[in-house]
Amino acid sequence: MAQVENMNYTDDNIRTLEGVEHIRRRPGMYIGRLGNGDNPGDGIYVLLKEIVDNSIDEYSAGFGKQVQIQVEDGAVTVRDFGRGIPLDSVVKATSKLNTGGKFDDAAFKKSVGLNGVGTKAVNALSSYFYVESFRDGQSSWAEYRQGELTGSGRKEATGEKNGTLTRFIPDTDMFGRYAFNMDYVETMVKNYSYLKKGLTLVLNGTPYKSENGLLDLVNENLSETPLYPPIHLEDEDIEIVLTHGNSYGENIASFVNGQNTRDGGTHLAAFREAIAKTLKEFYKKNYAPEDCRQGVVGAISIQIQEPNFEGQTKTKLGSTYMWEKFLHDDQGKQVKNADGSNAIDRGPTIRTFVNDFIAKHLNNYLHMHTDIVPVIEEKIKSSQKEREEISGIQKKTRERNKKVAVYNRKLRDCRYHFNDKVAKDKEEFKEMSSIFITEGDSASGTITKVRAANYQAVFSLRGKPINCFKESRRKVAENEELNLLISALGVENDLDDLRYNNIIVATDADDDGMHIRMLVLTFFMKYYPDLIRRGHVHILQTPLFRVRGKKETRYCYSIEEKEEAAASMKGGVEITRFKGLGEIDPEEFVDFIGENMRLDLVKLGEEESPAEIMEFYMGDNTMDRQLFIRQNLRSEEELEDVNI
């Protein structure tokens, strides 16, 4: 075993990172990824959400009917009219980790944040952070820079109403040249209004308020005419909306305590199970669950005590029970079991709670609204007929492919997958588990040579896939390339079996590459739109130019970057235009799929119609599309013009 010289391991090597320093050193532990605002999951939106969540919790507790949000020039201001932070605790509540008012359920029974971290993370990751609490004509304030307290004080007289004012500017040292995408912010604010009926949220002067809760969310975001009016059911701690459409897949939004759990969790799994189970029992027929849910559009929101989310960003619910807390006697002493373990008071499981609610209320609704009963059953039967026909065709295609061993030639798999235990135990593998969809042996060979084989797989397409928009479902099922891709992804039966967190389309930056990219995206958009909605599908950006000077080399992804790089290098420069992935040396390419990898998230909003998008881009040629191309296309001549 090789010896490491001059590396003494002493007491001096042992360090304790205090709150602010630890957050800034390990931001991913607190807010997920950093990002510059291009992705709705980027950290700057998590910072905004953490502050607004506190205001929402105040409203949920019965205090304040309005939250004012201002986002301008990268700065955020949030003002609520709740109780305000206790005046003597403003500094402690905004700077001391694991300090807060939500560790027991006395003040906040069903809040989103319970671990006393959120606001501190915002503080630590902001170049400027200011908070002021107003209570009974007085206020207490604190000001920070990069999490370090720079001033604090009290105001003995103020005319402000009770509540809390928070202002912060995300730190460019952490987030780079970030910018808030106001479409993402508006969607966040709208979701808050749907989930908190009666609350008014004012975003940059525009008020948002919902009177019908999740029913408003579904109705306003429907991208097609539903087969029947949405079913809206609600009770204490649960609200659901449900209808069917003719699109493929499922489009179900899920929320917990007002938090948008875009990655689902135990409540969404229970809702999907309950829909199928209740419909099967109502019709007294053993319909397959996937047929009962095909084309489902809906939403579920539940309220639970002390939710357990997977990760600080709270995008997936991990709780099993509606509540789970230690028992205490009348003197406040913890109750012990006979074996000496701490006694725990558990409520019903979330699965049981959701199933019981759906079984009772959806069943009653169907008995009372008999006009929609045959509509739903016809949808189920139609899905069943198509699924059985297509399943048989796909099975024959896969068996034929196995006989010629084509599968192993097309997929260079990775060691760890999205659903592997090792990936669940090691979040970095789960987050980074990826499959590159490439064109041809040259590009796939380049990526295969330099990929991180633990978590990066490569799937090689042969030529151009068929245009799924124009072809029948039967012909798509018979297509060898797409069948093998479905098998590689693991989504033949259920999207929850997806093997890779990131599906990355990696094609050349030429006409053929762009066309192949569109064909692959059309396939996902038509038959697996939920993969896009859940944020799994990306496009790999690869450099168009290499600018090489005497002392440095830069890789540029646009004409503007190329010109800026060339202008900054003194003396003569050599500019190379890359046309294909295969012509980039593996030694160069390793950076483009490593830590510096640039990915464009393929986005599909709840209100966007996949059918309309595909018709525009992949349907018959129209004047509108021609105009769009003329306005947005950069010619090959422009890219070839490398003169400085």
FENBELQUI-V442425 format. One record per residue. RES is the residue in one letter. SS is DSSP state (@ for helix, = for strand, . for the rest). D_CENTER is the distance of its C-alpha to the mean C-alpha in Angstrom with 2 decimals. Layout:
# FENBELQUI-V442425
res: [RES/RES]
ss: [SS/SS]
d_center: [D_CENTER/D_CENTER]
This chain:
# FENBELQUI-V442425
res: [M/A/Q/V/E/N/M/N/Y/T/D/D/N/I/R/T/L/E/G/V/E/H/I/R/R/R/P/G/M/Y/I/G/R/L/G/N/G/D/N/P/G/D/G/I/Y/V/L/L/K/E/I/V/D/N/S/I/D/E/Y/S/A/G/F/G/K/Q/V/Q/I/Q/V/E/D/G/A/V/T/V/R/D/F/G/R/G/I/P/L/D/S/V/V/K/A/T/S/K/L/N/T/G/G/K/F/D/D/A/A/F/K/K/S/V/G/L/N/G/V/G/T/K/A/V/N/A/L/S/S/Y/F/Y/V/E/S/F/R/D/G/Q/S/S/W/A/E/Y/R/Q/G/E/L/T/G/S/G/R/K/E/A/T/G/E/K/N/G/T/L/T/R/F/I/P/D/T/D/M/F/G/R/Y/A/F/N/M/D/Y/V/E/T/M/V/K/N/Y/S/Y/L/K/K/G/L/T/L/V/L/N/G/T/P/Y/K/S/E/N/G/L/L/D/L/V/N/E/N/L/S/E/T/P/L/Y/P/P/I/H/L/E/D/E/D/I/E/I/V/L/T/H/G/N/S/Y/G/E/N/I/A/S/F/V/N/G/Q/N/T/R/D/G/G/T/H/L/A/A/F/R/E/A/I/A/K/T/L/K/E/F/Y/K/K/N/Y/A/P/E/D/C/R/Q/G/V/V/G/A/I/S/I/Q/I/Q/E/P/N/F/E/G/Q/T/K/T/K/L/G/S/T/Y/M/W/E/K/F/L/H/D/D/Q/G/K/Q/V/K/N/A/D/G/S/N/A/I/D/R/G/P/T/I/R/T/F/V/N/D/F/I/A/K/H/L/N/N/Y/L/H/M/H/T/D/I/V/P/V/I/E/E/K/I/K/S/S/Q/K/E/R/E/E/I/S/G/I/Q/K/K/T/R/E/R/N/K/K/V/A/V/Y/N/R/K/L/R/D/C/R/Y/H/F/N/D/K/V/A/K/D/K/E/E/F/K/E/M/S/S/I/F/I/T/E/G/D/S/A/S/G/T/I/T/K/V/R/A/A/N/Y/Q/A/V/F/S/L/R/G/K/P/I/N/C/F/K/E/S/R/R/K/V/A/E/N/E/E/L/N/L/L/I/S/A/L/G/V/E/N/D/L/D/D/L/R/Y/N/N/I/I/V/A/T/D/A/D/D/D/G/M/H/I/R/M/L/V/L/T/F/F/M/K/Y/Y/P/D/L/I/R/R/G/H/V/H/I/L/Q/T/P/L/F/R/V/R/G/K/K/E/T/R/Y/C/Y/S/I/E/E/K/E/E/A/A/A/S/M/K/G/G/V/E/I/T/R/F/K/G/L/G/E/I/D/P/E/E/F/V/D/F/I/G/E/N/M/R/L/D/L/V/K/L/G/E/E/E/S/P/A/E/I/M/E/F/Y/M/G/D/N/T/M/D/R/Q/L/F/I/R/Q/N/L/R/S/E/E/E/L/E/D/V/N/I]
ss: [././././././././././@/@/@/./././././@/@/@/@/@/@/@/././@/@/@/@/./././././././././././@/@/@/@/@/@/@/@/@/@/@/@/@/@/@/@/@/@/./././././=/=/=/=/=/=/=/././=/=/=/=/=/=/././././././@/@/@/@/@/@/@/@/@/././././././././././././././././././././././@/@/@/@/@/@/@/./=/=/=/=/=/=/=/=/=/=/././=/=/=/=/=/=/=/=/././=/=/=/=/=/=/=/=/./././././././=/=/=/=/=/=/=/=/./@/@/@/@/././././././@/@/@/@/@/@/@/@/@/@/@/@/@/@/././././=/=/=/=/././=/=/=/./././././@/@/@/@/@/@/@/@/./././././././././=/=/=/=/=/././=/=/=/=/=/=/=/././././././=/=/=/=/=/=/././=/=/././././=/@/@/@/@/@/@/@/@/@/@/@/@/@/@/@/@/@/@/./././././@/@/@/@/@/././=/=/=/=/=/=/=/././././././=/./././././././=/./././=/././=/=/=/./=/./././././=/./=/./././././=/./=/=/=/././=/@/@/@/@/@/@/@/@/@/@/@/@/@/@/@/@/@/@/@/./@/@/@/@/@/@/@/@/@/@/@/@/@/@/@/@/@/@/@/@/@/@/@/@/@/@/@/@/@/@/@/@/@/@/././@/@/@/@/@/=/=/././././././././@/@/@/@/@/./@/@/@/@/@/@/./=/=/=/=/=/=/@/@/@/@/@/@/@/@/@/@/@/./././././=/=/=/=/=/=/./././././././././././@/@/@/@/@/@/./@/@/@/@/@/@/@/@/@/@/./././././@/@/@/././././=/=/=/=/=/././././@/@/@/@/@/@/@/@/@/@/@/@/@/@/@/@/@/./@/@/@/@/@/./././=/=/=/=/=/./././=/=/=/=/././././=/=/=/=/././@/@/@/@/@/@/@/@/@/@/./././././=/=/=/=/./././@/@/@/././@/@/@/@/@/@/@/@/././././=/=/=/=/././././././././@/@/@/@/@/@/@/@/@/././././@/@/@/@/@/@/@/@/@/@/./././@/@/@/@/@/./././.]
d_center: [43.81/43.47/44.38/42.42/44.99/45.08/42.11/43.43/41.20/42.63/41.84/41.01/37.94/36.47/34.28/32.38/29.53/29.61/26.72/26.08/26.97/24.75/21.66/22.51/23.32/20.25/17.46/14.76/16.25/15.62/12.58/10.67/11.04/13.38/12.99/15.07/12.99/12.39/8.60/6.86/5.37/9.06/11.54/13.66/11.38/11.21/14.98/15.45/13.66/15.78/18.88/18.26/17.47/20.99/22.47/20.82/22.26/25.61/25.54/24.68/27.66/29.83/30.16/29.49/28.63/27.05/24.45/25.01/22.33/23.47/21.41/23.91/24.59/21.78/23.13/21.76/24.11/23.42/26.45/26.66/29.86/29.46/31.83/31.01/30.74/34.16/36.13/37.29/33.83/31.92/32.11/31.46/28.43/26.75/27.78/28.59/25.88/25.89/27.81/26.95/28.13/25.69/26.94/29.12/28.59/31.55/29.93/26.33/26.31/22.78/20.73/17.14/18.23/21.13/21.56/22.95/20.60/18.26/20.95/22.58/19.58/19.47/23.21/23.25/20.76/22.56/25.71/27.01/26.31/28.61/28.77/31.60/32.28/34.82/36.93/40.23/41.40/40.44/37.48/36.23/34.22/32.79/31.78/30.01/29.38/26.82/27.05/30.85/32.86/35.10/36.61/36.74/39.21/40.32/41.50/44.14/44.11/41.37/41.19/37.41/36.06/34.45/30.82/28.74/28.14/25.56/25.37/23.47/22.99/20.32/22.37/22.62/23.86/20.38/18.16/20.77/21.41/18.35/18.11/16.20/15.03/16.62/14.91/11.60/13.93/15.84/13.06/12.31/16.08/16.70/14.48/16.53/19.65/19.00/18.52/21.48/24.32/26.99/24.99/25.29/22.75/24.29/22.14/24.54/27.27/25.60/25.51/22.94/24.22/23.83/26.78/25.39/22.02/19.60/22.29/21.88/18.12/18.81/21.99/20.73/17.78/19.87/20.06/23.17/26.08/25.49/28.27/29.12/28.30/25.21/26.27/25.47/26.27/26.00/27.75/27.58/24.19/22.64/21.94/20.97/21.24/21.98/23.41/23.66/23.54/24.74/21.54/20.38/17.66/16.12/14.10/13.62/11.67/11.95/12.90/14.95/17.44/15.73/12.33/9.43/8.26/5.41/6.30/9.80/12.67/16.41/16.67/14.80/16.83/19.89/19.38/19.13/22.15/24.07/23.82/25.40/27.87/29.11/29.63/31.45/33.68/34.34/35.47/37.12/35.94/33.97/31.24/28.43/25.16/23.30/25.97/25.61/21.89/22.11/21.14/19.98/18.33/17.72/16.10/16.84/17.16/19.09/20.75/21.65/23.48/22.07/18.68/17.58/13.89/12.77/12.43/13.14/9.70/10.19/6.98/9.46/13.10/15.75/18.83/21.60/23.85/23.90/25.56/26.96/29.32/32.59/35.82/38.40/42.00/43.80/44.53/40.90/41.56/38.99/40.18/40.69/40.84/44.02/42.63/41.84/38.07/36.35/36.32/32.96/32.58/29.93/29.05/28.29/25.43/22.32/23.02/26.58/25.80/23.43/25.73/28.80/27.50/26.47/29.66/31.85/30.44/29.18/32.47/34.45/32.66/33.51/37.09/37.40/35.80/37.59/37.05/33.45/34.41/35.73/32.86/30.27/32.58/33.24/29.52/29.36/32.54/31.41/28.25/30.45/33.00/30.62/28.71/32.03/33.42/30.48/30.10/33.73/33.47/30.47/32.33/35.40/33.52/31.88/35.28/36.93/34.48/35.05/38.77/38.55/36.06/33.83/30.60/31.35/32.26/28.99/26.48/26.71/24.52/23.10/24.19/21.04/18.28/14.83/16.76/19.80/21.14/21.48/17.79/17.11/19.91/18.82/15.21/15.86/16.75/13.75/11.38/13.95/15.14/15.53/17.84/19.49/20.98/24.14/27.33/30.63/32.11/32.50/28.86/27.72/30.63/29.68/26.12/27.47/30.00/27.69/24.42/23.45/24.73/23.15/19.62/20.00/21.50/23.17/23.90/26.73/27.29/30.92/31.50/29.64/27.85/29.16/27.85/26.13/26.34/30.11/30.83/31.27/28.97/31.98/32.35/28.70/29.22/32.30/30.65/30.85/28.13/25.37/26.58/26.41/22.88/21.82/23.75/22.26/18.66/20.01/18.74/22.29/22.12/18.64/15.07/14.68/17.21/15.09/16.69/14.41/10.84/11.48/13.75/15.57/18.23/21.02/24.00/26.93/27.05/29.92/30.60/30.36/27.10/25.53/26.93/25.62/22.11/22.43/23.87/21.09/18.39/20.73/20.84/17.11/17.01/20.05/19.71/16.13/14.09/11.50/10.70/9.91/8.16/5.71/5.31/8.27/11.01/12.41/15.91/17.93/19.97/23.42/26.25/28.81/31.46/32.97/35.11/37.61/40.09/42.72/40.61/36.97/34.71/31.56/29.12/28.11/25.43/27.23/30.81/30.24/29.13/32.11/34.54/33.38/33.72/37.11/38.41/37.56/39.44/43.16/45.48/44.90/41.50/40.66/37.84/36.51/34.48/32.19/32.07/30.60/28.52/31.58/33.79/31.79/33.35/31.30/32.22/30.57/27.55/26.43/25.00/22.91/20.82/21.01/19.80/20.45/18.51/17.21/14.39/13.67/10.33/11.59/10.40/11.68/11.89/12.91/16.35/16.76/19.16/18.68/22.47/23.32/21.21/22.85/26.21/26.07/25.16/26.71/29.34/32.87/33.62/33.92/35.15/31.77/30.14/33.12/32.85/29.15/30.04/32.99/31.06/28.21/29.83/31.31/34.29/35.06/38.05/35.93/34.03/37.35/38.99/38.71/41.77/41.46]
